[in-house]
Amino acid sequence: MNKDIGKKVKELRTQKKLTLKELSGLTNLSTGFLSQLERGLTNIATDSLHKIAQVLDVDLTYFFANPSKSGKYVLRSYEKEVFQVVNSRFIHYHLTDGASDKTLLPRIVELLPINSNEDISQYAHEGEEFIYVLEGVLTLFINNEQIEVFPGDSAHYNSSIVHNWANYTNKMVRLLVVSSPNPFKG
């Protein structure tokens, strides 16, 4: 996967006629790191790849190929795919191989940092949600209350209560989210 991402970065960079040094200046990532990335010799964090995507004017999902599925019951860690990127802030990874025939929708959601002055609107919908913070500090808005949720903490609520999430820190927040009903169920 690293080689695929690096290859795509290099293709886009050369199409835009940018040197490694210019891309480095625009992303605040070192030229050495970018060179290694393009050759598939290093991993990249999602937030760093997001910076590159913004500079190269593509959606973050552009860098992720759809992996082949292994079977009906088990989804291997290397088969996890980026399913959706919302507002260039929320990156959703489905954790199931057959979402269209399941009642629950399990996923990993990564939240990139935002400005704490931004207004977060709460909303309600059908169903229920369970969240478990894996990494970072999540700000959970629920029933017009603002609560800090830390790694190892969880929340389980009826989705008909107004709610939303935000990441007001300077690091990525990663959550395990299980919700119902599954909007992809056929």
VEXLO-753599 format. One record per atom (N, C-alpha, C): residue number from 1; residue in one letter; atom name; z, y, x. Coordinates in steps of 0.001 Angstrom, whole numbers. Each point is the difference from the previous one (the first is absolute). Layout:
BEGIN
NODE, sepa, drenlo, kese, Z, Y, X
NODE, NUM, A, CA, Z, Y, X
...
//
This chain:
BEGIN
NODE, sepa, drenlo, kese, Z, Y, X
NODE, 1, M, N, 0, -1192, 827
NODE, 1, M, CA, 0, 1192, -827
NODE, 1, M, C, 0, 1254, 870
NODE, 2, N, N, 752, -10, 1146
NODE, 2, N, CA, 29, 1168, 879
NODE, 2, N, C, -1398, 350, 497
NODE, 3, K, N, -789, -1038, 331
NODE, 3, K, CA, -1354, 255, 491
NODE, 3, K, C, -856, 626, -1088
NODE, 4, D, N, 173, -477, -1249
NODE, 4, D, CA, -770, 557, -1118
NODE, 4, D, C, 345, 1469, -223
NODE, 5, I, N, 1289, 320, 16
NODE, 5, I, CA, 427, 1388, -206
NODE, 5, I, C, -516, 871, 1141
NODE, 6, G, N, 192, -459, 1232
NODE, 6, G, CA, -461, 755, 1159
NODE, 6, G, C, -1491, 236, -8
NODE, 7, K, N, -746, -1029, -386
NODE, 7, K, CA, -1460, 110, -63
NODE, 7, K, C, -414, 1057, -1032
NODE, 8, K, N, 671, -4, -1150
NODE, 8, K, CA, -314, 969, -1045
NODE, 8, K, C, 359, 1422, 435
NODE, 9, V, N, 1139, 146, 711
NODE, 9, V, CA, 393, 1324, 506
NODE, 9, V, C, -1080, 512, 950
NODE, 10, K, N, -426, -865, 917
NODE, 10, K, CA, -1010, 419, 989
NODE, 10, K, C, -1322, 368, -682
NODE, 11, E, N, -423, -814, -973
NODE, 11, E, CA, -1250, 285, -710
NODE, 11, E, C, 56, 1362, -695
NODE, 12, L, N, 1098, 256, -707
NODE, 12, L, CA, 134, 1284, -699
NODE, 12, L, C, 86, 1165, 978
NODE, 13, R, N, 754, -201, 1080
NODE, 13, R, CA, 161, 1069, 1003
NODE, 13, R, C, -1351, 368, 605
NODE, 14, T, N, -793, -1009, 351
NODE, 14, T, CA, -1304, 284, 615
NODE, 14, T, C, -970, 596, -1024
NODE, 15, Q, N, 88, -434, -1258
NODE, 15, Q, CA, -846, 591, -1047
NODE, 15, Q, C, 299, 1483, -170
NODE, 16, K, N, 1251, 362, 145
NODE, 16, K, CA, 411, 1400, -143
NODE, 16, K, C, -134, 768, 1319
NODE, 17, K, N, -524, -691, 1028
NODE, 17, K, CA, -239, 598, 1314
NODE, 17, K, C, 1279, 581, 607
NODE, 18, L, N, 1097, -750, -140
NODE, 18, L, CA, 1270, 392, 589
NODE, 18, L, C, 264, -828, 1243
NODE, 19, T, N, 527, 629, 1038
NODE, 19, T, CA, 433, -745, 1177
NODE, 19, T, C, 1409, -531, -266
NODE, 20, L, N, 429, -943, 834
NODE, 20, L, CA, 1375, -493, -114
NODE, 20, L, C, 986, 1151, 172
NODE, 21, K, N, -309, 902, 926
NODE, 21, K, CA, 881, 1134, 263
NODE, 21, K, C, 100, 907, -1234
NODE, 22, E, N, -1118, 235, -676
NODE, 22, E, CA, 13, 836, -1199
NODE, 22, E, C, 792, -672, -1129
NODE, 23, L, N, -217, -1321, -178
NODE, 23, L, CA, 753, -728, -1024
NODE, 23, L, C, 1487, 16, 323
NODE, 24, S, N, 321, -117, 1263
NODE, 24, S, CA, 1394, 54, 447
NODE, 24, S, C, 632, 1339, -380
NODE, 25, G, N, -720, 1082, 255
NODE, 25, G, CA, 512, 1329, -320
NODE, 25, G, C, 207, 213, -1489
NODE, 26, L, N, -873, -601, -807
NODE, 26, L, CA, 88, 171, -1453
NODE, 26, L, C, 1062, -886, -651
NODE, 27, T, N, 367, -1104, 678
NODE, 27, T, CA, 950, -949, -590
NODE, 27, T, C, 1357, -25, 702
NODE, 28, N, N, 108, 677, 1142
NODE, 28, N, CA, 1214, -56, 832
NODE, 28, N, C, 307, -1417, 488
NODE, 29, L, N, -1039, -826, 152
NODE, 29, L, CA, 134, -1335, 583
NODE, 29, L, C, -682, 54, 1365
NODE, 30, S, N, 562, -658, 991
NODE, 30, S, CA, -538, 104, 1361
NODE, 30, S, C, -1390, -626, 112
NODE, 31, T, N, -797, 514, 925
NODE, 31, T, CA, -1342, -561, 220
NODE, 31, T, C, 101, -1443, 470
NODE, 32, G, N, 1001, -310, 810
NODE, 32, G, CA, 190, -1380, 465
NODE, 32, G, C, 269, -950, -1158
NODE, 33, F, N, 861, 440, -904
NODE, 33, F, CA, 308, -825, -1176
NODE, 33, F, C, -1252, -194, -852
NODE, 34, L, N, -727, 1089, -259
NODE, 34, L, CA, -1207, -85, -827
NODE, 34, L, C, -1049, -908, 641
NODE, 35, S, N, -130, 74, 1315
NODE, 35, S, CA, -935, -866, 714
NODE, 35, S, C, 387, -1467, -169
NODE, 36, Q, N, 1299, -293, 162
NODE, 36, Q, CA, 467, -1377, -184
NODE, 36, Q, C, -209, -459, -1443
NODE, 37, L, N, 239, 884, -957
NODE, 37, L, CA, -200, -331, -1403
NODE, 37, L, C, -1454, -373, -261
NODE, 38, E, N, -921, 823, 493
NODE, 38, E, CA, -1418, -245, -233
NODE, 38, E, C, -459, -1320, 618
NODE, 39, R, N, 674, -440, 1059
NODE, 39, R, CA, -353, -1274, 644
NODE, 39, R, C, 801, -1178, -568
NODE, 40, G, N, 837, 259, -1015
NODE, 40, G, CA, 761, -1069, -639
NODE, 40, G, C, 1152, -509, 835
NODE, 41, L, N, 513, 827, 923
NODE, 41, L, CA, 1042, -437, 919
NODE, 41, L, C, 1401, 404, -426
NODE, 42, T, N, 122, 730, -1097
NODE, 42, T, CA, 1321, 446, -440
NODE, 42, T, C, 70, 37, -1521
NODE, 43, N, N, 1208, -3, -518
NODE, 43, N, CA, 239, 155, -1439
NODE, 43, N, C, 160, 1478, -313
NODE, 44, I, N, -150, 337, -1268
NODE, 44, I, CA, 192, 1386, -419
NODE, 44, I, C, 866, 30, -1247
NODE, 45, A, N, 924, 940, -31
NODE, 45, A, CA, 850, 195, -1173
NODE, 45, A, C, -826, 638, -1110
NODE, 46, T, N, 357, -277, -1224
NODE, 46, T, CA, -751, 508, -1146
NODE, 46, T, C, -46, 1523, -19
NODE, 47, D, N, 1113, 653, 357
NODE, 47, D, CA, -13, 1468, -34
NODE, 47, D, C, -940, 582, 1056
NODE, 48, S, N, -109, -655, 1166
NODE, 48, S, CA, -947, 456, 1036
NODE, 48, S, C, -1433, -233, -453
NODE, 49, L, N, -256, -1147, -625
NODE, 49, L, CA, -1344, -282, -512
NODE, 49, L, C, -354, 995, -1108
NODE, 50, H, N, 991, 409, -764
NODE, 50, H, CA, -214, 998, -1050
NODE, 50, H, C, -485, 1318, 615
NODE, 51, K, N, 593, 410, 1136
NODE, 51, K, CA, -442, 1225, 685
NODE, 51, K, C, -1465, -115, 403
NODE, 52, I, N, -361, -1160, 556
NODE, 52, I, CA, -1388, -227, 422
NODE, 52, I, C, -928, 47, -1208
NODE, 53, A, N, 405, -654, -1100
NODE, 53, A, CA, -817, -20, -1223
NODE, 53, A, C, -247, 1414, -511
NODE, 54, Q, N, 1036, 839, 27
NODE, 54, Q, CA, -158, 1380, -465
NODE, 54, Q, C, -1005, 753, 866
NODE, 55, V, N, 122, -131, 1322
NODE, 55, V, CA, -905, 698, 917
NODE, 55, V, C, -1435, -505, -163
NODE, 56, L, N, -161, -1321, -209
NODE, 56, L, CA, -1332, -585, -113
NODE, 56, L, C, -525, 31, -1440
NODE, 57, D, N, 790, 600, -900
NODE, 57, D, CA, -408, 238, -1382
NODE, 57, D, C, -330, -1284, -766
NODE, 58, V, N, 888, -994, 136
NODE, 58, V, CA, -136, -1231, -778
NODE, 58, V, C, 1348, -331, -626
NODE, 59, D, N, -27, -828, -1029
NODE, 59, D, CA, 1226, -492, -615
NODE, 59, D, C, 598, -1057, 928
NODE, 60, L, N, 1306, -106, -2
NODE, 60, L, CA, 680, -963, 864
NODE, 60, L, C, -494, -1429, -220
NODE, 61, T, N, -354, -339, -1242
NODE, 61, T, CA, -451, -1367, -297
NODE, 61, T, C, -1305, -349, 711
NODE, 62, Y, N, -736, 982, 478
NODE, 62, Y, CA, -1249, -237, 710
NODE, 62, Y, C, 191, -954, 1184
NODE, 63, F, N, 1171, 68, 636
NODE, 63, F, CA, 239, -767, 1218
NODE, 63, F, C, 411, -1445, -249
NODE, 64, F, N, 239, -364, -1251
NODE, 64, F, CA, 508, -1330, -282
NODE, 64, F, C, -1051, -850, -690
NODE, 65, A, N, -294, -1152, 598
NODE, 65, A, CA, -949, -945, -581
NODE, 65, A, C, 735, -885, -989
NODE, 66, N, N, -726, -550, -951
NODE, 66, N, CA, 608, -946, -922
NODE, 66, N, C, 85, -1362, 679
NODE, 67, P, N, 1205, -501, 277
NODE, 67, P, CA, 128, -1271, 675
NODE, 67, P, C, -350, -1152, -928
NODE, 68, S, N, -300, -1137, 607
NODE, 68, S, CA, -285, -1169, -818
NODE, 68, S, C, 1309, -550, -546
NODE, 69, K, N, -62, -534, -1187
NODE, 69, K, CA, 1198, -524, -651
NODE, 69, K, C, 206, -1449, 408
NODE, 70, S, N, 1270, -381, 179
NODE, 70, S, CA, 303, -1338, 490
NODE, 70, S, C, 199, -1013, -1106
NODE, 71, G, N, 438, 417, -1134
NODE, 71, G, CA, 280, -980, -1032
NODE, 71, G, C, 655, 632, -1190
NODE, 72, K, N, 393, -856, -901
NODE, 72, K, CA, 489, 451, -1290
NODE, 72, K, C, 1455, 453, 16
NODE, 73, Y, N, 852, -610, 832
NODE, 73, Y, CA, 1431, 248, -93
NODE, 73, Y, C, 588, 828, 1133
NODE, 74, V, N, -581, -56, 1172
NODE, 74, V, CA, 571, 664, 1170
NODE, 74, V, C, -975, 1054, 512
NODE, 75, L, N, 524, 1188, 224
NODE, 75, L, CA, -780, 1067, 618
NODE, 75, L, C, 610, 229, 1378
NODE, 76, R, N, -735, -288, 1034
NODE, 76, R, CA, 498, 130, 1372
NODE, 76, R, C, 146, 1475, 357
NODE, 77, S, N, 929, 294, 915
NODE, 77, S, CA, 268, 1393, 377
NODE, 77, S, C, -1255, 688, 517
NODE, 78, Y, N, -853, -720, 705
NODE, 78, Y, CA, -1217, 600, 546
NODE, 78, Y, C, -1082, 193, -1067
NODE, 79, E, N, 220, -523, -1208
NODE, 79, E, CA, -965, 176, -1077
NODE, 79, E, C, 349, 1182, -904
NODE, 80, K, N, 1191, 552, 198
NODE, 80, K, CA, 424, 1156, -800
NODE, 80, K, C, -1013, 1119, 212
NODE, 81, E, N, -461, 560, -1082
NODE, 81, E, CA, -1017, 1044, 118
NODE, 81, E, C, 447, 1298, -649
NODE, 82, V, N, -527, 1093, 529
NODE, 82, V, CA, 230, 1283, -648
NODE, 82, V, C, -760, -59, -1314
NODE, 83, F, N, 718, 171, -1083
NODE, 83, F, CA, -643, -49, -1300
NODE, 83, F, C, -404, 1389, -464
NODE, 84, Q, N, 873, 977, 249
NODE, 84, Q, CA, -234, 1328, -549
NODE, 84, Q, C, 738, 1037, 841
NODE, 85, V, N, -623, 1154, 180
NODE, 85, V, CA, 660, 1143, 628
NODE, 85, V, C, -36, 1118, -1038
NODE, 86, V, N, 1192, 491, -382
NODE, 86, V, CA, 99, 1010, -1041
NODE, 86, V, C, 369, 1337, 628
NODE, 87, N, N, -807, 1014, -238
NODE, 87, N, CA, 244, 1369, 489
NODE, 87, N, C, 228, 52, 1512
NODE, 88, S, N, -571, -938, 745
NODE, 88, S, CA, 187, -88, 1458
NODE, 88, S, C, 1476, -46, 389
NODE, 89, R, N, 851, -462, -909
NODE, 89, R, CA, 1442, -58, 249
NODE, 89, R, C, 613, -1349, -260
NODE, 90, F, N, -510, -703, -1016
NODE, 90, F, CA, 556, -1282, -404
NODE, 90, F, C, -1009, -1089, 344
NODE, 91, I, N, 391, -932, 844
NODE, 91, I, CA, -888, -1092, 386
NODE, 91, I, C, 551, -1270, -637
NODE, 92, H, N, -799, -638, -845
NODE, 92, H, CA, 428, -1188, -735
NODE, 92, H, C, -642, -1251, 595
NODE, 93, Y, N, 818, -1011, 262
NODE, 93, Y, CA, -461, -1307, 461
NODE, 93, Y, C, 418, -1028, -1051
NODE, 94, H, N, -933, -712, -581
NODE, 94, H, CA, 359, -1057, -944
NODE, 94, H, C, 548, -1196, 773
NODE, 95, L, N, 995, -646, -568
NODE, 95, L, CA, 630, -1163, 633
NODE, 95, L, C, -298, -1281, -772
NODE, 96, T, N, -1060, 15, -774
NODE, 96, T, CA, -387, -1191, -745
NODE, 96, T, C, -1501, -182, 109
NODE, 97, D, N, -416, -1265, -93
NODE, 97, D, CA, -1407, -324, 166
NODE, 97, D, C, -757, -53, -1319
NODE, 98, G, N, 705, 97, -1107
NODE, 98, G, CA, -677, -97, -1282
NODE, 98, G, C, 636, 908, -1021
NODE, 99, A, N, -42, 1306, 249
NODE, 99, A, CA, 695, 955, -860
NODE, 99, A, C, -478, -56, -1442
NODE, 100, S, N, -1229, -437, -230
NODE, 100, S, CA, -548, 52, -1357
NODE, 100, S, C, 610, -1031, -941
NODE, 101, D, N, 723, -1003, 534
NODE, 101, D, CA, 615, -986, -901
NODE, 101, D, C, 1524, -60, 144
NODE, 102, K, N, 610, 1068, 530
NODE, 102, K, CA, 1448, 37, 203
NODE, 102, K, C, 642, 1059, -896
NODE, 103, T, N, 1232, -249, -450
NODE, 103, T, CA, 746, 938, -824
NODE, 103, T, C, 612, 1111, 845
NODE, 104, L, N, 539, -375, 1183
NODE, 104, L, CA, 613, 968, 913
NODE, 104, L, C, -1007, 436, 1046
NODE, 105, L, N, 119, 1236, 465
NODE, 105, L, CA, -852, 493, 1087
NODE, 105, L, C, 890, 337, 1193
NODE, 106, P, N, 57, -886, 1013
NODE, 106, P, CA, 772, 296, 1208
NODE, 106, P, C, -885, 716, 1018
NODE, 107, R, N, 570, 1020, 646
NODE, 107, R, CA, -777, 719, 1010
NODE, 107, R, C, 935, 684, 979
NODE, 108, I, N, -563, 335, 1154
NODE, 108, I, CA, 667, 853, 971
NODE, 108, I, C, -621, 1378, -176
NODE, 109, V, N, 841, 1023, -63
NODE, 109, V, CA, -504, 1365, -100
NODE, 109, V, C, 540, 771, 1197
NODE, 110, E, N, -891, 665, 713
NODE, 110, E, CA, 385, 878, 1103
NODE, 110, E, C, -193, 1428, -453
NODE, 111, L, N, 1036, 818, 170
NODE, 111, L, CA, -59, 1408, -383
NODE, 111, L, C, -12, 842, 1264
NODE, 112, L, N, -1022, 798, 160
NODE, 112, L, CA, -68, 914, 1131
NODE, 112, L, C, 841, 1231, -326
NODE, 113, P, N, 530, 671, 1007
NODE, 113, P, CA, 860, 1177, -231
NODE, 113, P, C, -733, 1118, -738
NODE, 114, I, N, 780, 752, -811
NODE, 114, I, CA, -533, 1194, -662
NODE, 114, I, C, 991, 1136, 203
NODE, 115, N, N, -425, 1175, -327
NODE, 115, N, CA, 836, 1189, 94
NODE, 115, N, C, 1057, -41, -1101
NODE, 116, S, N, 1248, 207, 360
NODE, 116, S, CA, 1081, -81, -980
NODE, 116, S, C, -62, 1116, -1045
NODE, 117, N, N, -849, 979, 196
NODE, 117, N, CA, -147, 1075, -991
NODE, 117, N, C, -973, -380, -1117
NODE, 118, E, N, -734, -1113, 198
NODE, 118, E, CA, -971, -404, -1016
NODE, 118, E, C, 714, -485, -1249
NODE, 119, D, N, -530, 395, -1134
NODE, 119, D, CA, 592, -382, -1275
NODE, 119, D, C, -469, -1415, -361
NODE, 120, I, N, 945, -874, -263
NODE, 120, I, CA, -314, -1374, -379
NODE, 120, I, C, 192, -120, -1505
NODE, 121, S, N, -1072, -311, -706
NODE, 121, S, CA, 139, -143, -1448
NODE, 121, S, C, 340, -1444, -329
NODE, 122, Q, N, 969, -155, -873
NODE, 122, Q, CA, 422, -1319, -427
NODE, 122, Q, C, -839, -423, -1199
NODE, 123, Y, N, -178, -1288, -159
NODE, 123, Y, CA, -786, -513, -1120
NODE, 123, Y, C, 593, -1312, -470
NODE, 124, A, N, -355, -408, -1191
NODE, 124, A, CA, 462, -1258, -577
NODE, 124, A, C, -1227, -812, -408
NODE, 125, H, N, 161, -1299, -39
NODE, 125, H, CA, -1063, -894, -461
NODE, 125, H, C, 631, -1299, -465
NODE, 126, E, N, -795, -876, -503
NODE, 126, E, CA, 460, -1291, -501
NODE, 126, E, C, 481, -883, 1156
NODE, 127, G, N, 978, -862, -242
NODE, 127, G, CA, 382, -1027, 947
NODE, 127, G, C, 1294, 245, 733
NODE, 128, E, N, 153, -691, 1142
NODE, 128, E, CA, 1166, 185, 846
NODE, 128, E, C, -412, -106, 1459
NODE, 129, E, N, 825, 576, 873
NODE, 129, E, CA, -286, 24, 1431
NODE, 129, E, C, 1237, -396, 782
NODE, 130, F, N, -255, -707, 1086
NODE, 130, F, CA, 1039, -319, 968
NODE, 130, F, C, -505, 505, 1340
NODE, 131, I, N, 822, 772, 713
NODE, 131, I, CA, -387, 448, 1344
NODE, 131, I, C, 1098, -392, 985
NODE, 132, Y, N, -423, -326, 1213
NODE, 132, Y, CA, 912, -356, 1082
NODE, 132, Y, C, -488, 749, 1237
NODE, 133, V, N, 846, 838, 573
NODE, 133, V, CA, -415, 804, 1158
NODE, 133, V, C, 85, -860, 1250
NODE, 134, L, N, -1141, -164, 656
NODE, 134, L, CA, -83, -778, 1240
NODE, 134, L, C, 211, 872, 1226
NODE, 135, E, N, -507, 1235, -80
NODE, 135, E, CA, 17, 888, 1167
NODE, 135, E, C, -26, 1445, -474
NODE, 136, G, N, 774, 861, 660
NODE, 136, G, CA, 8, 1421, -327
NODE, 136, G, C, 969, 341, -1120
NODE, 137, V, N, 8, 1269, -373
NODE, 137, V, CA, 889, 490, -1068
NODE, 137, V, C, -875, 520, -1136
NODE, 138, L, N, 101, -656, -1140
NODE, 138, L, CA, -771, 349, -1184
NODE, 138, L, C, 801, 964, -862
NODE, 139, T, N, -672, 999, -546
NODE, 139, T, CA, 614, 838, -1021
NODE, 139, T, C, -522, -501, -1337
NODE, 140, L, N, 912, -535, -805
NODE, 140, L, CA, -338, -528, -1317
NODE, 140, L, C, 389, 1034, -1049
NODE, 141, F, N, -950, 354, -826
NODE, 141, F, CA, 260, 863, -1140
NODE, 141, F, C, 44, -913, -1211
NODE, 142, I, N, 1136, -30, -685
NODE, 142, I, CA, 118, -857, -1174
NODE, 142, I, C, 870, 679, -1044
NODE, 143, N, N, -536, 82, -1203
NODE, 143, N, CA, 711, 620, -1114
NODE, 143, N, C, 507, 1399, 374
NODE, 144, N, N, -875, 778, 658
NODE, 144, N, CA, 281, 1375, 434
NODE, 144, N, C, 1135, 104, 1019
NODE, 145, E, N, 247, -1075, 731
NODE, 145, E, CA, 988, -12, 1076
NODE, 145, E, C, -727, -331, 1307
NODE, 146, Q, N, 433, 586, 1102
NODE, 146, Q, CA, -595, -239, 1315
NODE, 146, Q, C, 987, -817, 838
NODE, 147, I, N, -430, -1182, 479
NODE, 147, I, CA, 883, -916, 718
NODE, 147, I, C, -662, -432, 1310
NODE, 148, E, N, 754, 57, 1104
NODE, 148, E, CA, -488, -510, 1289
NODE, 148, E, C, 226, -1517, 23
NODE, 149, V, N, -1044, -761, 352
NODE, 149, V, CA, 78, -1452, 28
NODE, 149, V, C, -330, -445, 1427
NODE, 150, F, N, 905, -770, 617
NODE, 150, F, CA, -83, -352, 1420
NODE, 150, F, C, -471, -1440, 197
NODE, 151, P, N, -411, -358, 1235
NODE, 151, P, CA, -429, -1379, 268
NODE, 151, P, C, 1066, -1006, -448
NODE, 152, G, N, -452, -1016, -737
NODE, 152, G, CA, 905, -1007, -540
NODE, 152, G, C, 463, 319, -1404
NODE, 153, D, N, -185, 1249, -445
NODE, 153, D, CA, 356, 389, -1365
NODE, 153, D, C, -1137, -386, -944
NODE, 154, S, N, 351, -224, -1265
NODE, 154, S, CA, -1020, -314, -993
NODE, 154, S, C, 290, 767, -1284
NODE, 155, A, N, -999, 91, -847
NODE, 155, A, CA, 147, 615, -1315
NODE, 155, A, C, -826, -822, -981
NODE, 156, H, N, 514, -181, -1196
NODE, 156, H, CA, -684, -769, -1039
NODE, 156, H, C, 174, 770, -1299
NODE, 157, Y, N, -1110, 386, -617
NODE, 157, Y, CA, 98, 858, -1172
NODE, 157, Y, C, -1147, -243, -966
NODE, 158, N, N, 241, 390, -1225
NODE, 158, N, CA, -1012, -53, -1022
NODE, 158, N, C, -952, 1173, 245
NODE, 159, S, N, -1294, -261, 54
NODE, 159, S, CA, -979, 1045, 316
NODE, 159, S, C, -150, 1039, -1094
NODE, 160, S, N, 603, -230, -1158
NODE, 160, S, CA, -58, 997, -1072
NODE, 160, S, C, 928, 1182, 286
NODE, 161, I, N, 855, -133, 1025
NODE, 161, I, CA, 825, 1115, 475
NODE, 161, I, C, -867, 815, 964
NODE, 162, V, N, 14, 1333, -111
NODE, 162, V, CA, -816, 811, 915
NODE, 162, V, C, 447, -250, 1433
NODE, 163, H, N, -993, -144, 909
NODE, 163, H, CA, 300, -349, 1380
NODE, 163, H, C, -1171, 368, 913
NODE, 164, N, N, 268, -20, 1287
NODE, 164, N, CA, -1020, 152, 1042
NODE, 164, N, C, 694, -177, 1339
NODE, 165, W, N, -787, -29, 1090
NODE, 165, W, CA, 540, -153, 1350
NODE, 165, W, C, -588, 1072, 896
NODE, 166, A, N, 711, 288, 1089
NODE, 166, A, CA, -517, 921, 1013
NODE, 166, A, C, 572, -384, 1354
NODE, 167, N, N, -682, 427, 1038
NODE, 167, N, CA, 463, -183, 1375
NODE, 167, N, C, 132, 1395, 606
NODE, 168, Y, N, 1229, 504, 53
NODE, 168, Y, CA, 255, 1326, 538
NODE, 168, Y, C, 422, -44, 1466
NODE, 169, T, N, -135, -1157, 649
NODE, 169, T, CA, 362, -112, 1413
NODE, 169, T, C, -1242, 224, 851
NODE, 170, N, N, 135, -160, 1302
NODE, 170, N, CA, -1174, 138, 878
NODE, 170, N, C, -508, -1358, 474
NODE, 171, K, N, 513, -1086, -591
NODE, 171, K, CA, -437, -1350, 334
NODE, 171, K, C, -500, -698, -1265
NODE, 172, M, N, -801, -1041, 190
NODE, 172, M, CA, -516, -744, -1135
NODE, 172, M, C, 1129, -733, -726
NODE, 173, V, N, -138, -138, -1317
NODE, 173, V, CA, 905, -805, -812
NODE, 173, V, C, -801, -1203, -492
NODE, 174, R, N, 574, -1192, 126
NODE, 174, R, CA, -670, -1231, -436
NODE, 174, R, C, 885, -684, -1041
NODE, 175, L, N, -604, -340, -1156
NODE, 175, L, CA, 719, -606, -1115
NODE, 175, L, C, -644, -1302, -428
NODE, 176, L, N, 830, -914, -468
NODE, 176, L, CA, -485, -1147, -750
NODE, 176, L, C, 133, 412, -1458
NODE, 177, V, N, -1082, -98, -757
NODE, 177, V, CA, 4, 399, -1406
NODE, 177, V, C, -506, -1176, -832
NODE, 178, V, N, 748, -338, -1032
NODE, 178, V, CA, -442, -1014, -954
NODE, 178, V, C, 62, 657, -1370
NODE, 179, S, N, -1121, -32, -719
NODE, 179, S, CA, -32, 673, -1290
NODE, 179, S, C, -682, -867, -1049
NODE, 180, S, N, 346, 301, -1229
NODE, 180, S, CA, -682, -625, -1137
NODE, 180, S, C, -127, 1080, -1066
NODE, 181, P, N, -990, -29, -842
NODE, 181, P, CA, -1045, -1007, 23
NODE, 181, P, C, -972, 262, 1151
NODE, 182, N, N, -742, -1013, 353
NODE, 182, N, CA, -992, 95, 1063
NODE, 182, N, C, -1279, 609, -598
NODE, 183, P, N, -392, 1201, 443
NODE, 183, P, CA, -1192, 658, -580
NODE, 183, P, C, -1299, -731, 331
NODE, 184, F, N, 41, -946, 951
NODE, 184, F, CA, -1224, -722, 393
NODE, 184, F, C, -137, -1325, -699
NODE, 185, K, N, 999, -350, -839
NODE, 185, K, CA, -53, -1289, -704
NODE, 185, K, C, -1178, 6, -970
NODE, 186, G, N, -774, -1071, 68
NODE, 186, G, CA, -1223, -105, -797
NODE, 186, G, C, 179, -308, -1429
//
